[in-house]
Amino acid sequence: MILETMTMLAETGAEAGAAAVAMGNEIKGSFTLGIAGAGAAIGVGMVGAKAAEAVGRNPGAFGNILTIGIIGMALAEAIAIYALILAFQGR
């Protein structure tokens, strides 16, 4: 009876350990996604602000500034997409 109880406790402990590892991976993935999302948001905001400033200084270059701004925003958003892939890769 004691041996059976110890075996059951050991199995329960192994399941709890596996659940803790899974929870740790989930938290790590969420943290990665949060940091990357914040970085992408800051990057997009900076690109937009500088593009608006550049158009204010030289309205004739609106088309070129818009093109460069869209490319810059797309590259900043790609960071968040990479983080999304990494965050859910372990699941």
C-alpha contacts under 8 A as a table, 3 or more apart, distances in Angstrom:
res1	aa1	res2	aa2	distance
1	M	4	E	5.11
1	M	5	T	6.24
2	I	5	T	5.09
2	I	6	M	6.17
3	L	6	M	5.13
3	L	7	T	6.14
4	E	7	T	5.06
4	E	8	M	6.18
5	T	8	M	5.10
5	T	9	L	6.19
6	M	9	L	5.06
6	M	10	A	6.10
7	T	10	A	5.07
7	T	11	E	6.21
8	M	11	E	5.15
8	M	12	T	6.13
9	L	12	T	5.04
9	L	13	G	6.02
10	A	13	G	5.03
10	A	14	A	6.22
11	E	14	A	5.09
11	E	15	E	6.30
12	T	15	E	5.13
12	T	16	A	6.15
13	G	16	A	5.00
13	G	17	G	6.06
14	A	17	G	4.99
14	A	18	A	6.22
15	E	18	A	5.11
15	E	19	A	6.17
16	A	19	A	4.99
16	A	20	A	6.09
17	G	20	A	5.03
17	G	21	V	6.27
18	A	21	V	5.12
18	A	22	A	6.22
19	A	22	A	5.05
19	A	23	M	6.09
20	A	23	M	5.02
20	A	24	G	6.06
21	V	24	G	4.99
21	V	25	N	6.24
22	A	25	N	5.15
22	A	26	E	6.24
23	M	26	E	5.00
23	M	27	I	6.17
24	G	27	I	5.14
24	G	28	K	6.04
25	N	28	K	5.01
25	N	29	G	6.04
25	N	90	G	7.42
26	E	29	G	5.12
26	E	30	S	6.11
26	E	87	A	7.84
27	I	30	S	5.06
27	I	31	F	6.04
28	K	31	F	5.12
28	K	32	T	6.16
28	K	87	A	7.61
29	G	32	T	5.06
29	G	33	L	6.14
29	G	86	L	7.22
29	G	87	A	4.01
29	G	88	F	6.75
30	S	33	L	5.08
30	S	34	G	6.05
30	S	87	A	6.48
31	F	34	G	5.07
31	F	35	I	6.18
32	T	35	I	5.38
32	T	36	A	6.17
32	T	83	A	6.42
32	T	87	A	6.45
33	L	36	A	5.19
33	L	37	G	5.93
33	L	80	A	7.04
33	L	83	A	5.33
33	L	84	L	5.85
33	L	87	A	6.18
34	G	37	G	5.09
34	G	38	A	6.15
35	I	38	A	5.18
35	I	39	G	6.17
36	A	39	G	4.99
36	A	40	A	6.06
36	A	79	I	6.49
36	A	80	A	5.21
36	A	83	A	6.06
37	G	40	A	5.09
37	G	41	A	6.11
37	G	79	I	7.91
37	G	80	A	5.22
37	G	83	A	7.99
38	A	41	A	5.09
38	A	42	I	6.19
39	G	42	I	5.16
39	G	43	G	6.12
39	G	80	A	7.93
40	A	43	G	4.99
40	A	44	V	6.09
40	A	76	A	5.11
40	A	77	E	5.51
40	A	79	I	6.41
40	A	80	A	5.99
41	A	44	V	5.22
41	A	45	G	6.09
41	A	76	A	7.87
41	A	77	E	7.84
42	I	45	G	5.10
42	I	46	M	6.14
43	G	46	M	5.16
43	G	47	V	6.18
43	G	73	M	7.26
43	G	76	A	5.75
44	V	47	V	5.15
44	V	48	G	6.11
44	V	72	G	7.62
44	V	73	M	5.11
44	V	76	A	6.16
44	V	77	E	7.43
45	G	48	G	5.15
45	G	49	A	6.07
46	M	49	A	5.11
46	M	50	K	6.08
47	V	50	K	5.27
47	V	51	A	6.01
47	V	69	G	6.15
47	V	72	G	6.59
47	V	73	M	6.51
48	G	51	A	5.08
48	G	52	A	6.16
48	G	69	G	6.80
48	G	73	M	7.88
49	A	52	A	5.21
49	A	53	E	6.19
50	K	53	E	4.92
50	K	54	A	6.04
51	A	54	A	5.02
51	A	55	V	6.20
51	A	65	I	6.23
51	A	66	L	7.17
51	A	69	G	6.15
52	A	55	V	5.19
52	A	56	G	6.18
53	E	56	G	5.05
53	E	57	R	6.36
54	A	57	R	5.12
54	A	58	N	6.12
54	A	59	P	7.84
54	A	65	I	7.29
55	V	58	N	5.04
55	V	59	P	4.76
55	V	60	G	7.65
55	V	61	A	6.74
55	V	62	F	5.71
55	V	65	I	7.06
56	G	59	P	5.88
58	N	61	A	5.84
58	N	62	F	7.49
59	P	62	F	5.51
60	G	63	G	7.93
61	A	64	N	5.55
61	A	65	I	6.12
62	F	65	I	5.19
62	F	66	L	5.98
63	G	66	L	5.14
63	G	67	T	6.28
64	N	67	T	5.19
64	N	68	I	6.27
65	I	68	I	5.21
65	I	69	G	5.89
66	L	69	G	5.00
66	L	70	I	6.10
67	T	70	I	5.30
67	T	71	I	6.35
68	I	71	I	5.17
68	I	72	G	6.15
69	G	72	G	5.05
69	G	73	M	6.11
70	I	73	M	5.11
70	I	74	A	6.11
71	I	74	A	5.11
71	I	75	L	6.30
72	G	75	L	5.20
72	G	76	A	6.31
73	M	76	A	5.06
73	M	77	E	6.15
74	A	77	E	5.08
74	A	78	A	6.16
75	L	78	A	5.06
75	L	79	I	6.94
76	A	79	I	5.61
76	A	80	A	7.41
77	E	80	A	5.34
77	E	81	I	6.60
78	A	81	I	4.97
78	A	82	Y	6.18
79	I	82	Y	5.15
79	I	83	A	6.29
80	A	83	A	5.05
80	A	84	L	6.17
81	I	84	L	4.98
81	I	85	I	6.35
82	Y	85	I	5.16
82	Y	86	L	6.27
83	A	86	L	4.96
83	A	87	A	5.89
84	L	87	A	5.11
84	L	88	F	6.35
85	I	88	F	5.53
85	I	89	Q	5.87
86	L	89	Q	5.06
86	L	90	G	7.67
87	A	90	G	7.14
88	F	91	R	5.61
